[in-house]
Amino acid sequence: MKTKLSPIIAGTMNWGIWDKKLSTKEMAHLINICVENKISTFDHADIYGNYTTEADFGKAFTESKMDRNKIQLISKCGIQHVNGRNNSIKHYDYSKEYIVWSVENSLKNLQTDYLDVLLLHRPSPLMVADEIAEAVEKLKKEGKIIDFGLSNFTNSQTDLIRQKTEVTCNQIQFSATHHQAMLDGSLDYMQIHNIQPMSWNPLGTVFREDIEQTRRLKKLLVQLVEKYGVGSDTILLSWVLKHPAKVIPVAGTVNIARIQQLDKAVKLNLDKLDWFAIWTESMGNKVP
């Protein structure tokens, strides 16, 4: 990748009307807090907030007076929602015209001249690799995107796109509760082809669901919190970061105290046995 991303990425999905409903002033403050705490990369998608969060962020970014060169902006396109668009059914669109239009729309909303990284949000059965490549090359040539990647693509779907244009990253689900990517060859594939993995929802469902799996993990985390002197969320992020594929977690928190603790996960070198203990408790049995 030409773009150097921060070790942890700030996910903006919940910043707008979908959840926290932050004001322009609050968003501007949060942008500054993130950068002060070594989180300079911000992850967007056109659909967030039913196509409103990018524009909300753009206003806040301008108000923050932040130097554009000090941050990196990621955005995704391709999902056509019913909410916020005049669509009769949710679908995907990866035509050349739509990708180009979508990026230009994101640039206008984010009040910037370029995206550091453009991702295709989810694979479509109807995507045509040649058409996608044409859009990507046009956008790169015009300086509207620097790097291009994918989100939620399988290895074979990535190969389909890679044969026509360079793929530098893939944002996938990976966490202590959702670790399939390290078993199905996805993370191996990305290491082989020098593709940067990003992980959405890197804390998994540990704090969202009360099931046997999460109960086992929480019980173990009590011991690990005492051992390492950091929060359980820090330990879970450290678990993701320890994988040799060098996965970058996308952290969605807007809690300033938590943002200020995120760098601890980067610095924490989780003991190998503790890493395996977390995987063991997640599976509910010994490693194979």
MIDOSE-1310 file (N, C-alpha, C; in nm, 2 decimals, decimal comma, always signed):
residues 288
mktk	+0,08/-0,12/+0,00/+0,00/+0,00/+0,00/+0,09/+0,13/+0,00; +0,04/+0,22/-0,08/+0,11/+0,35/-0,07/+0,07/+0,43/+0,05; -0,05/+0,41/+0,10/-0,10/+0,48/+0,22/-0,05/+0,41/+0,35; +0,00/+0,48/+0,44/+0,04/+0,43/+0,57/-0,08/+0,46/+0,67
lspi	-0,15/+0,35/+0,71/-0,26/+0,36/+0,80/-0,22/+0,36/+0,95; -0,30/+0,41/+1,04/-0,27/+0,41/+1,18/-0,29/+0,26/+1,23; -0,22/+0,22/+1,34/-0,22/+0,09/+1,39/-0,37/+0,04/+1,43; -0,45/+0,14/+1,47/-0,59/+0,11/+1,49/-0,67/+0,22/+1,41
iagt	-0,77/+0,18/+1,35/-0,85/+0,27/+1,27/-0,98/+0,31/+1,34; -1,02/+0,44/+1,33/-1,15/+0,48/+1,39/-1,26/+0,45/+1,29; -1,36/+0,37/+1,34/-1,47/+0,34/+1,26/-1,58/+0,44/+1,28; -1,64/+0,50/+1,18/-1,73/+0,61/+1,20/-1,88/+0,57/+1,18
mnwg	-1,91/+0,44/+1,17/-2,04/+0,40/+1,14/-2,14/+0,45/+1,24; -2,10/+0,45/+1,37/-2,20/+0,49/+1,47/-2,19/+0,63/+1,51; -2,11/+0,72/+1,44/-2,10/+0,86/+1,48/-2,22/+0,94/+1,45; -2,30/+0,90/+1,35/-2,41/+0,98/+1,30/-2,55/+0,93/+1,35
iwdk	-2,64/+0,94/+1,26/-2,78/+0,92/+1,30/-2,81/+0,77/+1,32; -2,72/+0,68/+1,28/-2,75/+0,54/+1,31/-2,73/+0,50/+1,46; -2,66/+0,59/+1,53/-2,64/+0,56/+1,67/-2,62/+0,68/+1,76; -2,50/+0,73/+1,76/-2,46/+0,84/+1,86/-2,52/+0,98/+1,83
klst	-2,55/+1,00/+1,71/-2,60/+1,13/+1,67/-2,52/+1,25/+1,72; -2,39/+1,24/+1,69/-2,30/+1,34/+1,74/-2,32/+1,47/+1,66; -2,31/+1,59/+1,73/-2,32/+1,72/+1,67/-2,19/+1,74/+1,59; -2,19/+1,85/+1,51/-2,07/+1,88/+1,43/-1,96/+1,91/+1,53
kema	-1,98/+1,99/+1,63/-1,88/+2,02/+1,73/-1,83/+1,90/+1,80; -1,91/+1,80/+1,83/-1,87/+1,68/+1,90/-1,78/+1,59/+1,81; -1,82/+1,59/+1,68/-1,75/+1,51/+1,58/-1,61/+1,58/+1,56; -1,60/+1,71/+1,55/-1,48/+1,78/+1,53/-1,38/+1,75/+1,65
hlin	-1,44/+1,75/+1,77/-1,36/+1,72/+1,89/-1,31/+1,58/+1,89; -1,39/+1,49/+1,84/-1,36/+1,35/+1,84/-1,25/+1,32/+1,74; -1,25/+1,39/+1,62/-1,15/+1,38/+1,52/-1,01/+1,42/+1,58; -1,01/+1,53/+1,65/-0,89/+1,58/+1,72/-0,84/+1,48/+1,83
icve	-0,93/+1,43/+1,91/-0,90/+1,33/+2,01/-0,83/+1,21/+1,95; -0,89/+1,16/+1,84/-0,84/+1,04/+1,78/-0,69/+1,06/+1,73; -0,67/+1,17/+1,66/-0,54/+1,20/+1,61/-0,44/+1,22/+1,72; -0,48/+1,29/+1,83/-0,39/+1,30/+1,95/-0,35/+1,17/+2,01
nkis	-0,44/+1,07/+1,98/-0,41/+0,94/+2,04/-0,36/+0,83/+1,93; -0,30/+0,89/+1,83/-0,23/+0,80/+1,73/-0,33/+0,73/+1,64; -0,45/+0,77/+1,63/-0,55/+0,71/+1,55/-0,58/+0,81/+1,44; -0,51/+0,80/+1,33/-0,52/+0,90/+1,22/-0,61/+0,86/+1,10
tfdh	-0,65/+0,73/+1,10/-0,72/+0,68/+0,99/-0,87/+0,66/+1,03; -0,96/+0,71/+0,94/-1,10/+0,71/+0,96/-1,17/+0,63/+0,86; -1,25/+0,53/+0,90/-1,32/+0,44/+0,81/-1,46/+0,48/+0,79; -1,50/+0,50/+0,67/-1,64/+0,54/+0,63/-1,70/+0,44/+0,53
adiy	-1,82/+0,46/+0,51/-1,89/+0,40/+0,39/-2,00/+0,49/+0,35; -2,03/+0,50/+0,22/-2,13/+0,59/+0,18/-2,27/+0,57/+0,25; -2,30/+0,44/+0,28/-2,43/+0,41/+0,33/-2,45/+0,45/+0,48; -2,34/+0,48/+0,55/-2,35/+0,50/+0,70/-2,45/+0,62/+0,72
gnyt	-2,54/+0,60/+0,82/-2,64/+0,70/+0,85/-2,73/+0,72/+0,73; -2,76/+0,61/+0,66/-2,85/+0,62/+0,54/-2,80/+0,74/+0,45; -2,66/+0,73/+0,42/-2,60/+0,82/+0,33/-2,58/+0,96/+0,38; -2,58/+0,98/+0,52/-2,57/+1,11/+0,58/-2,44/+1,13/+0,66
tead	-2,38/+1,02/+0,71/-2,26/+1,04/+0,80/-2,14/+1,10/+0,74; -2,11/+1,06/+0,61/-2,00/+1,12/+0,54/-2,01/+1,28/+0,54; -2,12/+1,33/+0,51/-2,14/+1,47/+0,50/-2,13/+1,53/+0,64; -2,18/+1,47/+0,74/-2,17/+1,51/+0,88/-2,02/+1,52/+0,92
fgka	-1,95/+1,42/+0,88/-1,81/+1,41/+0,92/-1,73/+1,52/+0,84; -1,77/+1,54/+0,71/-1,70/+1,65/+0,63/-1,72/+1,78/+0,69; -1,84/+1,82/+0,74/-1,85/+1,95/+0,81/-1,77/+1,95/+0,94; -1,76/+1,84/+1,01/-1,69/+1,84/+1,14/-1,54/+1,85/+1,11
ftes	-1,49/+1,78/+1,00/-1,35/+1,78/+0,96/-1,31/+1,92/+0,93; -1,39/+2,00/+0,85/-1,36/+2,14/+0,82/-1,35/+2,22/+0,95; -1,45/+2,20/+1,04/-1,45/+2,28/+1,16/-1,33/+2,24/+1,25; -1,29/+2,12/+1,24/-1,18/+2,07/+1,33/-1,04/+2,14/+1,30
kmdr	-1,03/+2,20/+1,18/-0,91/+2,27/+1,13/-0,79/+2,17/+1,12; -0,83/+2,04/+1,11/-0,73/+1,94/+1,10/-0,66/+1,94/+0,97; -0,53/+1,93/+0,96/-0,45/+1,92/+0,84/-0,49/+1,79/+0,77; -0,53/+1,80/+0,64/-0,57/+1,68/+0,56/-0,46/+1,58/+0,55
nkiq	-0,33/+1,63/+0,55/-0,22/+1,54/+0,54/-0,19/+1,46/+0,66; -0,26/+1,50/+0,77/-0,23/+1,43/+0,90/-0,33/+1,31/+0,92; -0,43/+1,30/+0,83/-0,53/+1,19/+0,84/-0,54/+1,11/+0,72; -0,60/+0,99/+0,73/-0,62/+0,91/+0,61/-0,77/+0,87/+0,61
lisk	-0,84/+0,89/+0,50/-0,98/+0,86/+0,48/-1,00/+0,74/+0,40; -1,08/+0,64/+0,46/-1,12/+0,52/+0,38/-1,27/+0,54/+0,36; -1,32/+0,50/+0,24/-1,46/+0,49/+0,23/-1,50/+0,37/+0,14; -1,62/+0,33/+0,15/-1,67/+0,21/+0,07/-1,79/+0,25/-0,01
cgiq	-1,80/+0,18/-0,12/-1,92/+0,20/-0,21/-1,97/+0,07/-0,26; -2,09/+0,07/-0,32/-2,14/-0,05/-0,39/-2,28/-0,10/-0,34; -2,31/-0,07/-0,21/-2,44/-0,11/-0,15/-2,54/+0,00/-0,18; -2,65/-0,04/-0,25/-2,76/+0,05/-0,27/-2,87/+0,02/-0,18
hvng	-2,88/+0,10/-0,07/-2,99/+0,08/+0,02/-3,12/+0,14/-0,02; -3,23/+0,10/+0,04/-3,36/+0,16/+0,01/-3,37/+0,29/+0,09; -3,33/+0,29/+0,22/-3,33/+0,41/+0,30/-3,22/+0,51/+0,26; -3,26/+0,63/+0,22/-3,17/+0,73/+0,18/-3,15/+0,74/+0,03
rnns	-3,20/+0,64/-0,04/-3,19/+0,64/-0,19/-3,33/+0,60/-0,25; -3,35/+0,63/-0,37/-3,47/+0,60/-0,44/-3,46/+0,46/-0,50; -3,45/+0,36/-0,41/-3,44/+0,22/-0,46/-3,55/+0,14/-0,41; -3,60/+0,05/-0,49/-3,72/-0,03/-0,45/-3,67/-0,16/-0,37
ikhy	-3,54/-0,19/-0,39/-3,49/-0,31/-0,32/-3,34/-0,29/-0,30; -3,29/-0,34/-0,19/-3,15/-0,33/-0,16/-3,07/-0,42/-0,26; -2,97/-0,36/-0,32/-2,89/-0,44/-0,41/-2,75/-0,38/-0,42; -2,66/-0,44/-0,50/-2,53/-0,39/-0,52/-2,51/-0,33/-0,66
dysk	-2,42/-0,23/-0,67/-2,40/-0,17/-0,81/-2,25/-0,15/-0,82; -2,18/-0,22/-0,91/-2,04/-0,20/-0,94/-2,01/-0,17/-1,08; -2,11/-0,10/-1,14/-2,08/-0,05/-1,28/-1,98/+0,06/-1,27; -1,90/+0,08/-1,38/-1,80/+0,19/-1,38/-1,86/+0,32/-1,34
eyiv	-1,97/+0,35/-1,40/-2,04/+0,48/-1,38/-2,07/+0,50/-1,24; -2,13/+0,40/-1,18/-2,17/+0,41/-1,04/-2,05/+0,43/-0,94; -1,95/+0,35/-0,96/-1,83/+0,36/-0,87/-1,77/+0,50/-0,88; -1,75/+0,55/-1,00/-1,69/+0,68/-1,02/-1,78/+0,79/-0,96
wsve	-1,91/+0,78/-0,98/-2,01/+0,88/-0,92/-2,01/+0,87/-0,77; -2,00/+0,75/-0,72/-2,01/+0,73/-0,57/-1,89/+0,79/-0,51; -1,77/+0,77/-0,57/-1,65/+0,83/-0,51/-1,65/+0,98/-0,51; -1,69/+1,03/-0,63/-1,70/+1,18/-0,64/-1,80/+1,24/-0,54
nslk	-1,91/+1,16/-0,51/-2,01/+1,20/-0,41/-1,95/+1,20/-0,27; -1,87/+1,09/-0,24/-1,81/+1,08/-0,11/-1,71/+1,20/-0,09; -1,63/+1,23/-0,20/-1,54/+1,34/-0,18/-1,61/+1,47/-0,15; -1,72/+1,49/-0,22/-1,80/+1,62/-0,19/-1,85/+1,62/-0,05
nlqt	-1,90/+1,50/+0,00/-1,95/+1,50/+0,13/-1,85/+1,51/+0,24; -1,73/+1,45/+0,22/-1,62/+1,45/+0,31/-1,54/+1,58/+0,30; -1,57/+1,66/+0,20/-1,50/+1,79/+0,18/-1,35/+1,77/+0,17; -1,32/+1,67/+0,08/-1,18/+1,64/+0,05/-1,16/+1,62/-0,10
dyld	-1,03/+1,62/-0,14/-1,01/+1,61/-0,29/-0,98/+1,46/-0,32; -0,95/+1,38/-0,22/-0,91/+1,24/-0,25/-0,94/+1,15/-0,13; -0,96/+1,02/-0,16/-0,97/+0,91/-0,06/-0,84/+0,85/-0,06; -0,79/+0,82/+0,06/-0,66/+0,74/+0,07/-0,69/+0,60/+0,03
vlll	-0,81/+0,55/+0,07/-0,84/+0,41/+0,03/-0,99/+0,40/-0,01; -1,02/+0,34/-0,12/-1,15/+0,31/-0,16/-1,17/+0,16/-0,15; -1,28/+0,11/-0,09/-1,31/-0,03/-0,08/-1,45/-0,06/-0,14; -1,46/-0,17/-0,21/-1,59/-0,22/-0,25/-1,65/-0,29/-0,13
hrps	-1,77/-0,25/-0,09/-1,83/-0,28/+0,04/-1,86/-0,43/+0,06; -1,93/-0,49/-0,04/-1,96/-0,63/-0,03/-1,96/-0,69/-0,18; -1,92/-0,81/-0,19/-1,91/-0,86/-0,33/-2,05/-0,88/-0,39; -2,06/-0,86/-0,52/-2,19/-0,88/-0,59/-2,17/-1,00/-0,69
plmv	-2,27/-1,08/-0,71/-2,26/-1,19/-0,81/-2,25/-1,13/-0,95; -2,30/-1,01/-0,97/-2,30/-0,95/-1,10/-2,18/-0,86/-1,13; -2,09/-0,85/-1,04/-1,97/-0,76/-1,06/-1,89/-0,81/-1,18; -1,84/-0,71/-1,26/-1,76/-0,74/-1,38/-1,62/-0,68/-1,35
adei	-1,52/-0,77/-1,33/-1,39/-0,72/-1,30/-1,33/-0,62/-1,39; -1,35/-0,63/-1,52/-1,30/-0,53/-1,61/-1,36/-0,40/-1,59; -1,49/-0,39/-1,56/-1,55/-0,26/-1,54/-1,50/-0,20/-1,41; -1,49/-0,28/-1,30/-1,44/-0,23/-1,18/-1,30/-0,17/-1,20
aeav	-1,21/-0,25/-1,27/-1,07/-0,20/-1,30/-1,07/-0,07/-1,37; -1,16/-0,06/-1,47/-1,16/+0,07/-1,55/-1,20/+0,19/-1,45; -1,29/+0,17/-1,36/-1,33/+0,27/-1,27/-1,21/+0,31/-1,18; -1,15/+0,20/-1,12/-1,04/+0,22/-1,03/-0,92/+0,30/-1,10
eklk	-0,89/+0,25/-1,22/-0,77/+0,32/-1,29/-0,80/+0,46/-1,32; -0,93/+0,49/-1,36/-0,97/+0,63/-1,39/-0,96/+0,71/-1,26; -1,01/+0,66/-1,15/-1,00/+0,74/-1,02/-0,86/+0,76/-0,98; -0,78/+0,66/-0,99/-0,64/+0,68/-0,95/-0,57/+0,78/-1,04
kegk	-0,59/+0,77/-1,17/-0,53/+0,86/-1,27/-0,57/+1,01/-1,24; -0,69/+1,03/-1,20/-0,74/+1,16/-1,17/-0,70/+1,21/-1,02; -0,64/+1,12/-0,95/-0,59/+1,15/-0,81/-0,70/+1,15/-0,71; -0,82/+1,09/-0,74/-0,93/+1,09/-0,65/-0,92/+0,98/-0,55
iidf	-0,85/+0,87/-0,58/-0,82/+0,77/-0,48/-0,67/+0,73/-0,49; -0,61/+0,69/-0,38/-0,47/+0,65/-0,38/-0,46/+0,50/-0,39; -0,52/+0,43/-0,29/-0,52/+0,28/-0,28/-0,66/+0,23/-0,30; -0,67/+0,11/-0,35/-0,80/+0,04/-0,38/-0,80/-0,10/-0,31
glsn	-0,91/-0,13/-0,25/-0,92/-0,26/-0,18/-1,07/-0,31/-0,18; -1,09/-0,41/-0,09/-1,22/-0,48/-0,09/-1,26/-0,49/+0,06; -1,39/-0,53/+0,07/-1,44/-0,55/+0,21/-1,54/-0,67/+0,20; -1,51/-0,77/+0,29/-1,59/-0,89/+0,30/-1,58/-0,98/+0,17
ftns	-1,47/-0,97/+0,10/-1,45/-1,06/-0,02/-1,38/-1,19/+0,02; -1,42/-1,30/-0,04/-1,35/-1,42/-0,03/-1,22/-1,42/-0,11; -1,14/-1,53/-0,09/-1,01/-1,54/-0,17/-1,04/-1,54/-0,32; -1,13/-1,62/-0,36/-1,16/-1,64/-0,50/-1,22/-1,51/-0,56
qtdl	-1,30/-1,44/-0,48/-1,36/-1,31/-0,53/-1,24/-1,21/-0,54; -1,15/-1,21/-0,45/-1,03/-1,12/-0,45/-0,95/-1,15/-0,57; -0,93/-1,28/-0,60/-0,85/-1,32/-0,72/-0,92/-1,26/-0,85; -1,05/-1,27/-0,85/-1,12/-1,22/-0,97/-1,09/-1,07/-1,00
irqk	-1,09/-0,99/-0,89/-1,06/-0,85/-0,91/-0,91/-0,83/-0,93; -0,83/-0,90/-0,86/-0,68/-0,89/-0,86/-0,62/-0,91/-1,00; -0,69/-0,99/-1,08/-0,64/-1,02/-1,21/-0,65/-0,90/-1,31; -0,73/-0,80/-1,26/-0,75/-0,68/-1,35/-0,69/-0,55/-1,29
tevt	-0,68/-0,55/-1,16/-0,63/-0,43/-1,09/-0,58/-0,46/-0,95; -0,48/-0,38/-0,91/-0,42/-0,41/-0,78/-0,51/-0,40/-0,66; -0,51/-0,50/-0,57/-0,59/-0,49/-0,45/-0,49/-0,49/-0,33; -0,50/-0,38/-0,25/-0,41/-0,36/-0,15/-0,46/-0,40/-0,01
cnqi	-0,59/-0,41/+0,01/-0,64/-0,44/+0,14/-0,78/-0,51/+0,13; -0,82/-0,58/+0,24/-0,95/-0,64/+0,25/-1,00/-0,63/+0,39; -1,11/-0,56/+0,41/-1,17/-0,54/+0,54/-1,27/-0,66/+0,57; -1,24/-0,74/+0,67/-1,32/-0,86/+0,70/-1,36/-0,86/+0,84
qfsa	-1,44/-0,96/+0,88/-1,48/-0,98/+1,02/-1,38/-1,07/+1,08; -1,31/-1,03/+1,18/-1,22/-1,11/+1,25/-1,21/-1,06/+1,40; -1,22/-1,16/+1,49/-1,22/-1,13/+1,63/-1,21/-1,26/+1,71; -1,20/-1,25/+1,84/-1,19/-1,37/+1,92/-1,31/-1,45/+1,91
thhq	-1,43/-1,39/+1,88/-1,55/-1,47/+1,87/-1,58/-1,51/+1,73; -1,51/-1,44/+1,63/-1,53/-1,47/+1,49/-1,39/-1,49/+1,43; -1,34/-1,61/+1,44/-1,20/-1,63/+1,40/-1,18/-1,72/+1,28; -1,29/-1,73/+1,20/-1,29/-1,82/+1,08/-1,18/-1,78/+0,98
amld	-1,15/-1,65/+0,97/-1,06/-1,60/+0,87/-0,92/-1,66/+0,89; -0,88/-1,70/+1,01/-0,75/-1,76/+1,03/-0,75/-1,91/+1,01; -0,87/-1,96/+0,98/-0,88/-2,11/+0,96/-0,92/-2,14/+0,82; -0,99/-2,05/+0,75/-1,03/-2,08/+0,61/-0,94/-2,04/+0,50
gsld	-0,82/-1,99/+0,54/-0,72/-1,95/+0,45/-0,72/-1,80/+0,41; -0,81/-1,72/+0,46/-0,82/-1,58/+0,43/-0,70/-1,50/+0,47; -0,66/-1,52/+0,59/-0,54/-1,44/+0,64/-0,41/-1,49/+0,58; -0,41/-1,62/+0,56/-0,29/-1,68/+0,49/-0,28/-1,62/+0,35
ymqi	-0,39/-1,62/+0,28/-0,40/-1,56/+0,14/-0,35/-1,42/+0,14; -0,39/-1,34/+0,23/-0,36/-1,20/+0,23/-0,21/-1,18/+0,26; -0,15/-1,26/+0,35/-0,01/-1,26/+0,37/+0,07/-1,29/+0,24; +0,03/-1,40/+0,17/+0,09/-1,44/+0,05/+0,09/-1,33/-0,06
hniq	-0,02/-1,26/-0,07/-0,04/-1,16/-0,17/-0,01/-1,02/-0,13; +0,04/-1,00/-0,01/+0,07/-0,87/+0,04/-0,05/-0,78/+0,04; -0,16/-0,83/+0,09/-0,28/-0,76/+0,11/-0,31/-0,73/+0,25; -0,33/-0,60/+0,28/-0,35/-0,56/+0,42/-0,48/-0,59/+0,48
pmsw	-0,49/-0,68/+0,58/-0,62/-0,71/+0,64/-0,66/-0,60/+0,74; -0,79/-0,56/+0,73/-0,85/-0,48/+0,84/-0,96/-0,56/+0,90; -0,99/-0,54/+1,03/-1,10/-0,62/+1,10/-1,21/-0,53/+1,14; -1,33/-0,55/+1,09/-1,44/-0,48/+1,15/-1,50/-0,56/+1,27
nplg	-1,56/-0,49/+1,36/-1,61/-0,55/+1,48/-1,50/-0,63/+1,55; -1,38/-0,58/+1,58/-1,27/-0,66/+1,64/-1,29/-0,71/+1,78; -1,39/-0,65/+1,85/-1,42/-0,71/+1,98/-1,52/-0,82/+1,98; -1,57/-0,85/+1,86/-1,67/-0,96/+1,84/-1,79/-0,93/+1,92
tvfr	-1,85/-1,04/+1,97/-1,98/-1,03/+2,04/-1,96/-1,05/+2,19; -1,84/-1,03/+2,24/-1,81/-1,06/+2,38/-1,90/-0,97/+2,47; -1,92/-0,84/+2,43/-2,00/-0,75/+2,52/-2,14/-0,73/+2,46; -2,17/-0,80/+2,36/-2,30/-0,79/+2,30/-2,40/-0,90/+2,32
edie	-2,34/-1,02/+2,34/-2,43/-1,14/+2,36/-2,40/-1,21/+2,49; -2,50/-1,27/+2,55/-2,48/-1,35/+2,67/-2,51/-1,49/+2,63; -2,41/-1,56/+2,58/-2,41/-1,70/+2,54/-2,30/-1,77/+2,61; -2,30/-1,90/+2,59/-2,19/-1,98/+2,66/-2,05/-1,93/+2,61
qtrr	-2,03/-1,91/+2,49/-1,90/-1,86/+2,44/-1,86/-1,74/+2,50; -1,95/-1,64/+2,51/-1,90/-1,51/+2,57/-1,89/-1,52/+2,72; -1,97/-1,60/+2,78/-1,95/-1,62/+2,93/-1,81/-1,68/+2,96; -1,77/-1,78/+2,88/-1,64/-1,84/+2,90/-1,53/-1,74/+2,88
lkkl	-1,54/-1,66/+2,78/-1,44/-1,55/+2,75/-1,44/-1,45/+2,86; -1,55/-1,41/+2,91/-1,56/-1,30/+3,01/-1,49/-1,36/+3,14; -1,51/-1,48/+3,17/-1,45/-1,54/+3,29/-1,30/-1,54/+3,28; -1,25/-1,58/+3,16/-1,10/-1,57/+3,14/-1,05/-1,43/+3,14
lvql	-1,12/-1,34/+3,08/-1,08/-1,20/+3,07/-1,06/-1,14/+3,21; -1,14/-1,18/+3,31/-1,13/-1,13/+3,45/-0,99/-1,15/+3,49; -0,94/-1,27/+3,47/-0,80/-1,31/+3,51/-0,70/-1,23/+3,43; -0,72/-1,21/+3,30/-0,62/-1,15/+3,22/-0,61/-1,00/+3,25
veky	-0,73/-0,94/+3,28/-0,73/-0,80/+3,32/-0,64/-0,77/+3,44; -0,66/-0,87/+3,54/-0,57/-0,86/+3,66/-0,43/-0,88/+3,63; -0,40/-0,97/+3,54/-0,26/-1,00/+3,50/-0,19/-0,88/+3,43; -0,26/-0,83/+3,33/-0,20/-0,72/+3,24/-0,22/-0,58/+3,29
gvgs	-0,32/-0,56/+3,37/-0,35/-0,43/+3,42/-0,41/-0,34/+3,32; -0,48/-0,40/+3,22/-0,55/-0,32/+3,12/-0,70/-0,37/+3,11; -0,78/-0,30/+3,03/-0,92/-0,34/+3,02/-0,94/-0,46/+2,93; -1,05/-0,53/+2,94/-1,08/-0,65/+2,86/-1,08/-0,62/+2,71
dtil	-1,13/-0,49/+2,68/-1,14/-0,46/+2,54/-0,99/-0,44/+2,48; -0,90/-0,39/+2,56/-0,76/-0,38/+2,52/-0,70/-0,52/+2,49; -0,73/-0,62/+2,58/-0,68/-0,75/+2,56/-0,74/-0,82/+2,43; -0,87/-0,79/+2,41/-0,93/-0,85/+2,29/-0,87/-0,79/+2,16
lswv	-0,84/-0,66/+2,16/-0,78/-0,60/+2,05/-0,63/-0,65/+2,03; -0,57/-0,67/+2,14/-0,43/-0,72/+2,14/-0,43/-0,86/+2,08; -0,53/-0,94/+2,10/-0,55/-1,07/+2,05/-0,55/-1,07/+1,89; -0,63/-0,97/+1,84/-0,64/-0,95/+1,70/-0,50/-0,91/+1,64
lkhp	-0,44/-0,81/+1,71/-0,31/-0,75/+1,66/-0,20/-0,85/+1,66; -0,20/-0,96/+1,74/-0,09/-1,05/+1,75/-0,08/-1,14/+1,63; -0,19/-1,16/+1,55/-0,18/-1,24/+1,44/-0,07/-1,19/+1,34; +0,01/-1,28/+1,28/+0,12/-1,24/+1,19/+0,07/-1,17/+1,06
akvi	-0,05/-1,18/+1,03/-0,10/-1,11/+0,91/-0,11/-0,96/+0,93; -0,08/-0,91/+1,06/-0,08/-0,77/+1,09/-0,21/-0,70/+1,06; -0,32/-0,76/+1,12/-0,45/-0,71/+1,10/-0,47/-0,58/+1,17; -0,53/-0,48/+1,10/-0,56/-0,35/+1,17/-0,70/-0,35/+1,21
pvag	-0,73/-0,34/+1,34/-0,87/-0,33/+1,39/-0,93/-0,20/+1,36; -1,06/-0,20/+1,33/-1,14/-0,08/+1,31/-1,23/-0,07/+1,44; -1,19/+0,03/+1,52/-1,26/+0,04/+1,65/-1,37/+0,15/+1,64; -1,49/+0,11/+1,68/-1,60/+0,20/+1,66/-1,64/+0,28/+1,78
tvni	-1,56/+0,28/+1,88/-1,60/+0,35/+2,00/-1,60/+0,50/+1,98; -1,69/+0,58/+2,05/-1,68/+0,72/+2,05/-1,65/+0,77/+2,19; -1,63/+0,67/+2,28/-1,60/+0,70/+2,42/-1,46/+0,75/+2,43; -1,44/+0,88/+2,47/-1,31/+0,94/+2,47/-1,21/+0,86/+2,56
ariq	-1,25/+0,82/+2,68/-1,17/+0,75/+2,77/-1,12/+0,62/+2,71; -1,20/+0,55/+2,63/-1,16/+0,43/+2,56/-1,07/+0,46/+2,45; -1,09/+0,56/+2,37/-1,01/+0,60/+2,26/-0,86/+0,63/+2,32; -0,86/+0,69/+2,43/-0,73/+0,72/+2,49/-0,65/+0,59/+2,54
qldk	-0,73/+0,48/+2,55/-0,67/+0,36/+2,59/-0,63/+0,27/+2,48; -0,67/+0,30/+2,35/-0,66/+0,21/+2,24/-0,51/+0,18/+2,21; -0,42/+0,28/+2,23/-0,28/+0,26/+2,19/-0,22/+0,15/+2,28; -0,28/+0,13/+2,40/-0,22/+0,02/+2,49/-0,23/-0,11/+2,43
avkl	-0,34/-0,14/+2,34/-0,35/-0,26/+2,27/-0,24/-0,29/+2,17; -0,19/-0,18/+2,11/-0,08/-0,18/+2,02/+0,05/-0,22/+2,09; +0,07/-0,17/+2,21/+0,19/-0,19/+2,28/+0,19/-0,32/+2,36; +0,07/-0,37/+2,39/+0,06/-0,49/+2,47/+0,10/-0,62/+2,39
nldk	+0,20/-0,69/+2,44/+0,24/-0,81/+2,37/+0,18/-0,93/+2,45; +0,07/-0,97/+2,41/-0,01/-1,08/+2,48/+0,08/-1,21/+2,47; +0,09/-1,27/+2,59/+0,16/-1,39/+2,60/+0,10/-1,50/+2,51; +0,19/-1,58/+2,45/+0,14/-1,68/+2,35/+0,03/-1,77/+2,42
ldwf	+0,06/-1,82/+2,54/-0,03/-1,91/+2,61/-0,17/-1,84/+2,64; -0,16/-1,71/+2,67/-0,29/-1,64/+2,69/-0,36/-1,62/+2,56; -0,29/-1,60/+2,45/-0,35/-1,59/+2,32/-0,43/-1,72/+2,29; -0,36/-1,83/+2,31/-0,43/-1,96/+2,29/-0,54/-1,99/+2,39
aiwt	-0,53/-1,94/+2,51/-0,63/-1,95/+2,61/-0,76/-1,88/+2,56; -0,75/-1,76/+2,50/-0,86/-1,69/+2,45/-0,93/-1,77/+2,33; -0,85/-1,82/+2,24/-0,90/-1,90/+2,13/-0,97/-2,03/+2,19; -0,91/-2,09/+2,28/-0,97/-2,21/+2,34/-1,10/-2,19/+2,40
esmg	-1,11/-2,08/+2,48/-1,24/-2,05/+2,55/-1,34/-2,01/+2,44; -1,30/-1,94/+2,34/-1,40/-1,91/+2,23/-1,45/-2,03/+2,16; -1,37/-2,13/+2,14/-1,42/-2,25/+2,07/-1,49/-2,34/+2,17; -1,45/-2,34/+2,30/-1,52/-2,43/+2,40/-1,45/-2,56/+2,40
nkvp	-1,33/-2,58/+2,34/-1,26/-2,70/+2,34/-1,11/-2,67/+2,32; -1,02/-2,77/+2,34/-0,88/-2,75/+2,31/-0,86/-2,73/+2,16; -0,74/-2,67/+2,13/-0,71/-2,66/+1,99/-0,69/-2,79/+1,93; -0,72/-2,81/+1,80/-0,71/-2,94/+1,73/-0,57/-3,00/+1,75
